[in-house]
Amino acid sequence: MKTITSRDNAQYKDLVKLAGSTQARRKAGRTLLDGVHLCQSYLQLRGLPEQCIVAEGALHNPEVMDIIGQLESQRAQVLALPDALYKAVSQVEHGVGLMFLIATPERSVTGPLSVSAVLLDNLQDPGNVGSILRSAAAAGITQVYCSAGTAFCWSPKVLRAAMGAHFVLDIVENVDLAALVSASNVMTVATSGYAKERLYDVDLSVPVAWVFGHEGQGVADDLLSITTRQVVIPHLGQIESLNVAACAAVCFFEQLRQSQPGA
């Protein structure tokens, strides 16, 4: 275990940049996982991180020490920081004092859509993006495609909201969604408050590429016009619409329900 005690250390300065800047994360191709749950999930599903960063005050925590023990047994890099230095890196106010530094996967579109997928068109709230990733993974959908205007999927807020879903998903960013929809081999379904067809009247027992749009404006008109179906989720009361993450969850699990035997 290596210890850094100076704020002027070059390695420490790089960590601070990664923690605070999406631009730095994109440029470096790396991000930070903050917290025991994310770190445990990464270990289980993806393997060793590039580096583990631990606060000295967390070295008495049994869960933290169990993870560090696993890392050290496999000769992974572990970096200890005084609590004050660690807090300047961590984005979690009351965290346990454990982070992983990992490389962010670089994926690209490899062909037409042929299985169920999620397409995110200019979603800007990290919490919404993370919640959608979590719901998609829970519903058995593994492919996610994001337009250039969508929140960076490997930012700390998206990672925390997704609760480890990233590690079972194939996430492709900066995608031309219109081209992807046009070439799709599966039904493409967009949600819209102006649609006439109800979600529950559509046969969802087949693969579906779900298209969700900007929190306020919805799916862009040019993209909406080329989807196979446009559906609305009926709701009661005087609320204009559902939150996009809630909308996505309803869609995914209606598809899952229809795909079950006897549905």
VEXFI-705184 format. One record per residue (C-alpha): x, y, z; residue number from 1; residue in three letters. Coordinates in steps of 0.2 Angstrom, whole numbers. Layout:
// VEXFI-705184
+-------+-------+-------+-----+-----+
:    px :    py :    pz :   n : res :
+-------+-------+-------+-----+-----+
:     X :     Y :     Z : NUM : ALA :
...
+-------+-------+-------+-----+-----+
//
This chain:
// VEXFI-705184
+-------+-------+-------+-----+-----+
:    px :    py :    pz :   n : res :
+-------+-------+-------+-----+-----+
:     0 :     0 :     0 :   1 : MET :
:     7 :    17 :    -5 :   2 : LYS :
:     3 :    33 :     4 :   3 : THR :
:     2 :    51 :    -2 :   4 : ILE :
:     2 :    65 :    10 :   5 : THR :
:     5 :    80 :    -1 :   6 : SER :
:    -8 :    90 :   -11 :   7 : ARG :
:     6 :    94 :   -23 :   8 : ASP :
:     9 :    76 :   -28 :   9 : ASN :
:     6 :    74 :   -47 :  10 : ALA :
:    -4 :    58 :   -45 :  11 : GLN :
:   -15 :    66 :   -32 :  12 : TYR :
:   -18 :    81 :   -43 :  13 : LYS :
:   -24 :    70 :   -57 :  14 : ASP :
:   -37 :    61 :   -45 :  15 : LEU :
:   -44 :    78 :   -41 :  16 : VAL :
:   -46 :    83 :   -59 :  17 : LYS :
:   -55 :    66 :   -63 :  18 : LEU :
:   -66 :    69 :   -48 :  19 : ALA :
:   -72 :    86 :   -53 :  20 : GLY :
:   -72 :    87 :   -72 :  21 : SER :
:   -82 :    77 :   -85 :  22 : THR :
:   -69 :    84 :   -98 :  23 : GLN :
:   -55 :    77 :   -88 :  24 : ALA :
:   -63 :    60 :   -87 :  25 : ARG :
:   -67 :    59 :  -106 :  26 : ARG :
:   -49 :    65 :  -110 :  27 : LYS :
:   -41 :    52 :   -98 :  28 : ALA :
:   -53 :    38 :  -102 :  29 : GLY :
:   -55 :    35 :   -84 :  30 : ARG :
:   -67 :    38 :   -70 :  31 : THR :
:   -69 :    35 :   -51 :  32 : LEU :
:   -81 :    23 :   -42 :  33 : LEU :
:   -85 :    29 :   -25 :  34 : ASP :
:   -91 :    18 :   -11 :  35 : GLY :
:   -91 :     0 :    -6 :  36 : VAL :
:  -106 :    -6 :   -16 :  37 : HIS :
:   -99 :     0 :   -33 :  38 : LEU :
:   -82 :    -6 :   -29 :  39 : CYS :
:   -88 :   -23 :   -24 :  40 : GLN :
:   -99 :   -24 :   -40 :  41 : SER :
:   -84 :   -20 :   -51 :  42 : TYR :
:   -73 :   -33 :   -43 :  43 : LEU :
:   -86 :   -46 :   -45 :  44 : GLN :
:   -92 :   -42 :   -63 :  45 : LEU :
:   -76 :   -34 :   -71 :  46 : ARG :
:   -61 :   -38 :   -61 :  47 : GLY :
:   -47 :   -28 :   -54 :  48 : LEU :
:   -47 :    -9 :   -55 :  49 : PRO :
:   -32 :     1 :   -61 :  50 : GLU :
:   -30 :     7 :   -43 :  51 : GLN :
:   -39 :     7 :   -26 :  52 : CYS :
:   -39 :    24 :   -16 :  53 : ILE :
:   -43 :    22 :     2 :  54 : VAL :
:   -45 :    35 :    16 :  55 : ALA :
:   -34 :    32 :    31 :  56 : GLU :
:   -49 :    33 :    42 :  57 : GLY :
:   -58 :    19 :    33 :  58 : ALA :
:   -44 :     6 :    36 :  59 : LEU :
:   -54 :     0 :    52 :  60 : HIS :
:   -69 :    -3 :    42 :  61 : ASN :
:   -72 :   -22 :    39 :  62 : PRO :
:   -80 :   -21 :    22 :  63 : GLU :
:   -66 :    -9 :    16 :  64 : VAL :
:   -52 :   -20 :    23 :  65 : MET :
:   -60 :   -36 :    15 :  66 : ASP :
:   -59 :   -27 :    -2 :  67 : ILE :
:   -42 :   -21 :     1 :  68 : ILE :
:   -37 :   -39 :     6 :  69 : GLY :
:   -44 :   -46 :   -10 :  70 : GLN :
:   -34 :   -33 :   -20 :  71 : LEU :
:   -18 :   -35 :   -11 :  72 : GLU :
:   -19 :   -54 :   -13 :  73 : SER :
:   -19 :   -51 :   -32 :  74 : GLN :
:    -5 :   -37 :   -31 :  75 : ARG :
:   -17 :   -23 :   -36 :  76 : ALA :
:   -12 :    -5 :   -33 :  77 : GLN :
:   -19 :     2 :   -17 :  78 : VAL :
:   -16 :    21 :   -13 :  79 : LEU :
:   -20 :    28 :     5 :  80 : ALA :
:   -24 :    46 :     8 :  81 : LEU :
:   -26 :    56 :    24 :  82 : PRO :
:   -44 :    59 :    27 :  83 : ASP :
:   -43 :    78 :    22 :  84 : ALA :
:   -35 :    74 :     5 :  85 : LEU :
:   -47 :    60 :     2 :  86 : TYR :
:   -62 :    71 :     5 :  87 : LYS :
:   -56 :    83 :    -8 :  88 : ALA :
:   -57 :    69 :   -21 :  89 : VAL :
:   -73 :    61 :   -15 :  90 : SER :
:   -90 :    67 :   -22 :  91 : GLN :
:   -99 :    58 :    -8 :  92 : VAL :
:  -103 :    68 :     7 :  93 : GLU :
:  -104 :    54 :    20 :  94 : HIS :
:   -95 :    40 :    11 :  95 : GLY :
:   -85 :    26 :    18 :  96 : VAL :
:   -68 :    31 :    11 :  97 : GLY :
:   -66 :    19 :    -3 :  98 : LEU :
:   -64 :    22 :   -22 :  99 : MET :
:   -58 :    13 :   -37 : 100 : PHE :
:   -50 :    21 :   -52 : 101 : LEU :
:   -55 :    12 :   -68 : 102 : ILE :
:   -54 :    14 :   -87 : 103 : ALA :
:   -70 :    18 :   -95 : 104 : THR :
:   -74 :     6 :  -109 : 105 : PRO :
:   -74 :    12 :  -127 : 106 : GLU :
:   -87 :     5 :  -138 : 107 : ARG :
:   -95 :     9 :  -154 : 108 : SER :
:  -110 :     4 :  -165 : 109 : VAL :
:  -106 :   -13 :  -173 : 110 : THR :
:  -121 :   -16 :  -183 : 111 : GLY :
:  -140 :   -14 :  -185 : 112 : PRO :
:  -150 :   -16 :  -169 : 113 : LEU :
:  -156 :   -34 :  -167 : 114 : SER :
:  -160 :   -36 :  -149 : 115 : VAL :
:  -169 :   -25 :  -136 : 116 : SER :
:  -160 :    -9 :  -132 : 117 : ALA :
:  -162 :     8 :  -125 : 118 : VAL :
:  -158 :    24 :  -134 : 119 : LEU :
:  -156 :    40 :  -125 : 120 : LEU :
:  -159 :    56 :  -134 : 121 : ASP :
:  -152 :    72 :  -126 : 122 : ASN :
:  -156 :    66 :  -108 : 123 : LEU :
:  -146 :    79 :   -97 : 124 : GLN :
:  -150 :    74 :   -79 : 125 : ASP :
:  -137 :    62 :   -72 : 126 : PRO :
:  -149 :    55 :   -60 : 127 : GLY :
:  -162 :    51 :   -73 : 128 : ASN :
:  -149 :    43 :   -84 : 129 : VAL :
:  -142 :    32 :   -70 : 130 : GLY :
:  -160 :    26 :   -65 : 131 : SER :
:  -164 :    21 :   -83 : 132 : ILE :
:  -148 :    11 :   -84 : 133 : LEU :
:  -152 :     2 :   -67 : 134 : ARG :
:  -170 :    -2 :   -73 : 135 : SER :
:  -164 :    -8 :   -90 : 136 : ALA :
:  -151 :   -20 :   -82 : 137 : ALA :
:  -165 :   -26 :   -70 : 138 : ALA :
:  -176 :   -30 :   -85 : 139 : ALA :
:  -163 :   -39 :   -94 : 140 : GLY :
:  -159 :   -26 :  -107 : 141 : ILE :
:  -140 :   -25 :  -111 : 142 : THR :
:  -137 :   -12 :  -125 : 143 : GLN :
:  -138 :     6 :  -122 : 144 : VAL :
:  -135 :    20 :  -135 : 145 : TYR :
:  -133 :    38 :  -130 : 146 : CYS :
:  -134 :    54 :  -141 : 147 : SER :
:  -120 :    67 :  -140 : 148 : ALA :
:  -131 :    78 :  -129 : 149 : GLY :
:  -134 :    65 :  -116 : 150 : THR :
:  -126 :    66 :   -99 : 151 : ALA :
:  -109 :    57 :   -98 : 152 : PHE :
:  -113 :    39 :   -92 : 153 : CYS :
:   -97 :    37 :   -83 : 154 : TRP :
:   -99 :    53 :   -72 : 155 : SER :
:  -100 :    50 :   -53 : 156 : PRO :
:  -118 :    55 :   -52 : 157 : LYS :
:  -124 :    43 :   -65 : 158 : VAL :
:  -113 :    29 :   -58 : 159 : LEU :
:  -121 :    31 :   -41 : 160 : ARG :
:  -138 :    31 :   -48 : 161 : ALA :
:  -136 :    16 :   -58 : 162 : ALA :
:  -129 :     6 :   -43 : 163 : MET :
:  -118 :    -6 :   -53 : 164 : GLY :
:  -128 :    -8 :   -69 : 165 : ALA :
:  -114 :    -1 :   -79 : 166 : HIS :
:  -105 :   -17 :   -77 : 167 : PHE :
:  -118 :   -28 :   -85 : 168 : VAL :
:  -122 :   -16 :   -99 : 169 : LEU :
:  -114 :   -12 :  -116 : 170 : ASP :
:  -115 :     7 :  -116 : 171 : ILE :
:  -111 :    17 :  -132 : 172 : VAL :
:  -110 :    36 :  -132 : 173 : GLU :
:  -110 :    50 :  -145 : 174 : ASN :
:  -121 :    39 :  -156 : 175 : VAL :
:  -131 :    46 :  -171 : 176 : ASP :
:  -148 :    39 :  -165 : 177 : LEU :
:  -157 :    43 :  -181 : 178 : ALA :
:  -145 :    32 :  -191 : 179 : ALA :
:  -147 :    19 :  -178 : 180 : LEU :
:  -166 :    19 :  -179 : 181 : VAL :
:  -166 :    20 :  -198 : 182 : SER :
:  -156 :     4 :  -199 : 183 : ALA :
:  -164 :    -5 :  -185 : 184 : SER :
:  -169 :   -24 :  -187 : 185 : ASN :
:  -181 :   -22 :  -172 : 186 : VAL :
:  -196 :   -12 :  -168 : 187 : MET :
:  -192 :     5 :  -162 : 188 : THR :
:  -204 :    13 :  -149 : 189 : VAL :
:  -203 :    31 :  -143 : 190 : ALA :
:  -213 :    38 :  -129 : 191 : THR :
:  -223 :    54 :  -131 : 192 : SER :
:  -236 :    63 :  -122 : 193 : GLY :
:  -245 :    67 :  -138 : 194 : TYR :
:  -246 :    49 :  -145 : 195 : ALA :
:  -263 :    41 :  -148 : 196 : LYS :
:  -257 :    23 :  -145 : 197 : GLU :
:  -256 :    16 :  -127 : 198 : ARG :
:  -241 :     7 :  -121 : 199 : LEU :
:  -252 :    -8 :  -115 : 200 : TYR :
:  -260 :   -10 :  -132 : 201 : ASP :
:  -243 :   -14 :  -141 : 202 : VAL :
:  -236 :   -32 :  -143 : 203 : ASP :
:  -220 :   -30 :  -133 : 204 : LEU :
:  -216 :   -49 :  -133 : 205 : SER :
:  -203 :   -46 :  -147 : 206 : VAL :
:  -187 :   -36 :  -146 : 207 : PRO :
:  -189 :   -17 :  -144 : 208 : VAL :
:  -177 :    -3 :  -146 : 209 : ALA :
:  -184 :    10 :  -133 : 210 : TRP :
:  -181 :    29 :  -137 : 211 : VAL :
:  -182 :    41 :  -123 : 212 : PHE :
:  -180 :    60 :  -125 : 213 : GLY :
:  -175 :    76 :  -116 : 214 : HIS :
:  -183 :    79 :   -99 : 215 : GLU :
:  -193 :    94 :  -105 : 216 : GLY :
:  -194 :    93 :  -123 : 217 : GLN :
:  -195 :    74 :  -126 : 218 : GLY :
:  -189 :    64 :  -141 : 219 : VAL :
:  -183 :    76 :  -155 : 220 : ALA :
:  -196 :    78 :  -169 : 221 : ASP :
:  -185 :    71 :  -182 : 222 : ASP :
:  -181 :    56 :  -172 : 223 : LEU :
:  -198 :    53 :  -166 : 224 : LEU :
:  -205 :    53 :  -184 : 225 : SER :
:  -194 :    38 :  -190 : 226 : ILE :
:  -198 :    27 :  -175 : 227 : THR :
:  -210 :    12 :  -178 : 228 : THR :
:  -222 :    16 :  -165 : 229 : ARG :
:  -225 :    31 :  -153 : 230 : GLN :
:  -234 :    27 :  -137 : 231 : VAL :
:  -241 :    36 :  -122 : 232 : VAL :
:  -242 :    29 :  -104 : 233 : ILE :
:  -260 :    33 :   -97 : 234 : PRO :
:  -260 :    41 :   -80 : 235 : HIS :
:  -273 :    49 :   -69 : 236 : LEU :
:  -273 :    66 :   -60 : 237 : GLY :
:  -268 :    83 :   -65 : 238 : GLN :
:  -249 :    79 :   -68 : 239 : ILE :
:  -244 :    82 :   -86 : 240 : GLU :
:  -232 :    68 :   -88 : 241 : SER :
:  -221 :    55 :   -79 : 242 : LEU :
:  -203 :    58 :   -75 : 243 : ASN :
:  -193 :    50 :   -89 : 244 : VAL :
:  -184 :    37 :   -78 : 245 : ALA :
:  -201 :    32 :   -71 : 246 : ALA :
:  -208 :    31 :   -89 : 247 : CYS :
:  -193 :    20 :   -94 : 248 : ALA :
:  -196 :     8 :   -80 : 249 : ALA :
:  -214 :     6 :   -84 : 250 : VAL :
:  -210 :     2 :  -102 : 251 : CYS :
:  -196 :   -10 :   -98 : 252 : PHE :
:  -206 :   -20 :   -85 : 253 : PHE :
:  -222 :   -20 :   -96 : 254 : GLU :
:  -211 :   -28 :  -110 : 255 : GLN :
:  -204 :   -40 :   -97 : 256 : LEU :
:  -222 :   -45 :   -91 : 257 : ARG :
:  -227 :   -48 :  -109 : 258 : GLN :
:  -212 :   -59 :  -112 : 259 : SER :
:  -216 :   -71 :   -97 : 260 : GLN :
:  -225 :   -87 :  -100 : 261 : PRO :
:  -243 :   -86 :   -99 : 262 : GLY :
:  -244 :   -67 :  -101 : 263 : ALA :
+-------+-------+-------+-----+-----+
//
